[in-house]
Amino acid sequence: MKESKTVIAFGLTHDEALVAQHAIINKVGCASQNITIITDPATILLLRSCEVDLVGVKAHATDQQQWAKLMPVCRFMKENNIKFQIIK
């Protein structure tokens, strides 16, 4: 039996995390109650690939300052084989 993993909706604000949550629901078909909303980047940096199925990251392509804040989190996930999806 496959061990259950976590699906995460991440954004720098609660509203952005909610947008990520809705995108995951629409794209992956995951139920909202199965998605954890996170706004603290430090929490993402504690994840291991064996603990999470997917992280949806809300980013604004036109807001370079905000994207710069998200880049270290995305780089960490890529380096640690954590599947993530950028949501614009």
C-alpha positions, 0 to 999 in steps of 0.5 A: 500500500502506498504511503499517503503524502502531502500536497501543498499550496504555497504562496507568500500571502494567504491569498496567494496560497489559496490561488495555488490551492484552487489551481491544484484542485483544477489541474490535479483534481485533488480535494481541497481538504487534502491540500495543506496551505503554507505561507512560510518559506522556512516550512518548505525548506524543511520538506523531504521528497518522500513527504510530499507529492506536489507543491503548487507555488503561486508566483507573479511573472511581472513582480520580480521582487516577489519572484526573487523571494520564491526562487530559493524555495524553488531551487531547494525543491528542484535540488531535492527532487520535490515535485512542484508546479509554478502557478502564475 
